[in-house]
Amino acid sequence: MTESYEVIVVGGGAAGLSAALVLGRARRRTLVVDAGEPRNAPSAHMQGFLSRDGMAPAEFLAVGREEIARYGVELVRDRAVDARRADGFLVTLAGGRTVRARHLVVATGLRDELPDVPGVAERFGRDVLHCPYCHGWEVRDQAFGVLATSPLSAHQALMVTQWSKDVTLFLHTVAESELTAEDLRRLATAGVRVVPGEVAGLVVEDDRLAGVRLADGTVHAREAVFVAPRAVPRNELLQRLGAELRDTPFGAYPVIDERGQTTVPGLWAAGNASGFAEQVINAASRGYRAGAAINGGLLFADLDAAAGV
């Protein structure tokens, strides 16, 4: 038996919950499907969200789930494994349930692929970090390392100098010749040390990052390391439904309008499912915008249908 909703939201992070909150308050029968894999789970806190600065991500999501429940939004802990267009959208869940909706919001985010360097995954979200806007203040004025994953890491090394003047860029598998003359000029001007050679691992003492060890055995004392993970968009549902994707240096993301609707009518993308650089506050905003647009679209579609238009 297939249950019908007006809107299904796949993804229970900031974007999905924000869309669901708007839709619930608009009295729309809404289902949130949440696999429980938020991108920021390794972090002890989130920053830059006005009135929620420093809040634990898990606490933020728990409050959001409580809020949508007040308005009758249903949330199921499950994974959407398939979707197709059939009188709206038919979504199959891993638990065997099949649900249908007139509109579908994909807010599945992305996952981070970290470089295969011993200690990086274990310390990620603690003293191995990726975003200075998220964590820079907390580690300000410490000795920073930047673990290069591509020539773009030169940009990351320059950015973090706003929070520390003691920055070392470890080229790791990136050749110095891959950096542009402009990169090298700016790095030198900013006082960033550039260290060639592959990184063999991190040095941890008393459960704190103490340094970066190169393959030749050299150890550079560092207190925090920034790294740019490879972003892997969770865009499988969007692909299956035929949404047009655009290639970016950070993966393939859907082509959307200013409200978040994809090239498939009724199919929406929000949060990191719509772009690489969405912070929590941006994701919530995109979810809100999509929810409001969906409600308006449903309202006028029903009025036109009743009028025989």
N, C-alpha and C positions, 0 to 999 in steps of 0.2 A: 504494500500500500504506500503510495507516494503522498507525502504531506506537502501542502502548498503554503507558500508565504508570499508576501508582496516583495520582500527583499531578503536575499541571503548575503551575508558578509562573511567572507572567508579570510580569517586572520583576526586574532583577538588582541592585537597590540594597540598603540595609541591611535593609529588611523582607523582601524576597524571599530574600536570601541566608540570613538568620537562619531563616526558615521551612524553607528547603531543608536547612540544616545539621541541624536537629532531625529532619527526616524522613529524611535520609540516615543519621543515627546510629540511627534506628529501623528501618533496613533496608527502607525503602520505596523503590520504584523511582520516581525523581523526575526531572523535566526542568525546568530553568530556561531561559526564553526571555528574552534580554536584548537590547534594542535599543541599549544603550550611550548613554543620554541622561540621566545623573543630574542632578538639579536643582542640586546643589551643585558642579557641575563648574567654574564660574568661580572658586570660592574656593580659595585656596592652602592653607587649613587648616580643620579642623573643631574645635570646642571643646565642652566640657561632657560629653564621653563619658569616663567614668572609665577610666583606664589608657590612653586613646587621645587625650587632650587635646593638640591641636596637630598631630595627624597629618594628612597630606595626604589628601583624599578619594579620590584615585586609588589611593594606596597602601592605604588601608583596604579598598577594593573588591577590589584584587588579592589581598590576604591572605585575604579572604573567599572568593574563587573557589578559591584553593588549598585552603582548609579543606574546602569541600564536595566537591571532587574526591577527597579522601582516602576519602570514604564512598560513592563510586560515583555521586554525583549528576552527571547529564549537563547541560552548559550549552551552549546554541547561541546564536550571535550572529545574531539575527533579530528580526522584529517580528510580533507576533500581530495580524492584520488582521481576523479574524472569529472568532466562536465561537457555537456553538449547542448546545442540549441534545439529546443523542442517545445513550442508554445511557451516561449520564455527561455528559461535555463533549467536544465535537469542536472543536478549535482549528486554524484555518488560518493558516499563516505566510506572510510576504511572499515567501519563497524558494520557495514552492510545496509545502512539506511540510505534511502533515495529521497531527495527533497527537490521541490520545484519552486521557482520564483520568477516574477516578472522582470526584476532587475537583480544583477549580481555585482557585488563589490569585491574585488580582489585586493586584499591588503596583507599579502603573505610575506612581504618584506624581502630580505635577502639573507644569505649566510656568508660568513667571513671564512675564507681559506687562508690560513696562516702559513708563513714559510716554515719548512721542515727543519727547524733549528731547535735542538734540545733546550727546553726551558721556556720557550716562547708561549706555547699553548698553555702551559701550567701557570704562567704568571700573567696571562692576558686579562686585562680588566683590573689588575692590581698595580704593578709597576711596569708592565708592558702595555702600552697604550696606543691608541690610533688617532685620537682626535684632541688637539690642544684646547679647543673650545669646551670640550667635555671635561677634560682632566688637567689642563695646563695650570690653573690656579692652585690646585691641590699639590702640585709638584714644583711649583715656582722656585726658581733660583737653585734648583738641584743640578747635578751633573747629568746632562741628557746624552743619550745615544740615539741615533736614527739608523735603523736597519734597512738598508736599501732593498727594495723588491723590484724596482725598475728605475729608469732615469728620472721619472717623475718624483722620486724620493728626494731629489735635490730641492724641490719646491717645499716638501714637508719639512726638511731640515731648516730652510729659511723661515718658514712660518713659526716654528717652535722657538726661534730666537726672541720672540716677543715675551716669552716666559722665563728664559734663561739665556745668559750670555756664555755659558759653558756647554757647547754643543759639538758633538763629534758625529760625522756621517760615516758609517761603516758601509763601504761599497758592496761587500759580500760578493754576489755573483755578477754585479754590474761593473763593466769596465770603465775606467776613468774617461776613455775616449768616447763613451756614449753620452757623456755630459756635454752640453753646449758651452761655447765660450762665455755666453751670458751667465749660465749657471755657475761656472767656475769664478767669474768675476764677482758675482753677487755673494757667493759663499765666502770668498776671501774678504770681501768688504764687511760681511757680517761677523767675521771671526770664527766661522765654522771650520773645524779641522776635518779634512777628508782623508780617510784611512782605507787604502786598498787591502784586498785579501779576504778570503772567505771566513765567515764567522762559524766557529765550531760549536758554540753554545754559550749559555749565560752562566755567570758565577753567582750563586745564591748562598748567603750566610745568615744564619738565624732567621730564616724565612723572609729575608729581604734581598732584593737585587743588589749585588755588590760590584758586578763588572761584566764585561763582554770579552770572551776568549776567542782569539782567532785560531785558525787551523795550524799556524806555526807555533802555537803555545803562548803567544803574547797576550797579556791580560790588560785591558783598559778599564780603570775604575769608573763605573757609571752607577747612578742611582735610579734612573728611569730610562726606559727605551721606548721610542716611538716607532711604529711599524705601520705600513699601509697594507692591510690584508687584500687579497684578491676578492673582489665582490662578486658573488654568484647570485644573480636575481632568481627568485623563485617564481618563474614566469610560465611554468608548465601549463596551468589552466588557461592563461591568456593565449598561448600558442595553440592549444587544442581548439579553442573557440574562434580562431582565425583573426585575432587582433593583430594589426600591423605593428611591428617592432622596429625600433631604430637602434643602430649600432652606436655605442659610445666607447670611450677608452675603459669604461668600468662595466661593460656588459651590455646586453640588449634589453631595452626598456620600451614599454608601449608608447605609441603615439597617442597623446591625449589632448583634449581641448582644455580651456582654462578652468573648467569645472571638474575635470578628471575623467570624462567619458572617453573611452577608446574609440577606435574606428568601427567597432561592432555596437550597434544601438542597444542600449540597456546594460552594457558591460562597462564597468568602471574600475579604475585603478587608483589606489591611494597609498600614501606613505612610501616606504622604500621599494614597493612594487612598482612605483611610478618613476622613481629616480634614485640615484645613488646617494645624493647629499641631503636627504631629508632627516633632520634631527627630530627628536620627539615632539617638540612644539610645532614644527612644520608639518609633521605627519598628522598630528591632531587637527591642525587647521585644514589640511587637505581632506581629511575624513569628514569634517564638519561641512565643508563646501559641497562635497559629493552627496552627503545625506540630504542637504537642503535642496539641491538640484533634482535629486531623485524624487523627493516628495512633490515638488512642483510639477515635474513631468507626469507623475502618476495622477495628480489631481486634474490637470488639464486634459490628459488622455481620456480619463473617465467621463469628464464633462462632454467632451467631443463625441465619445461613443454614445452617451445618453441622448445627445442631440441628433444623432444619426449623421454626424459629419464624417 
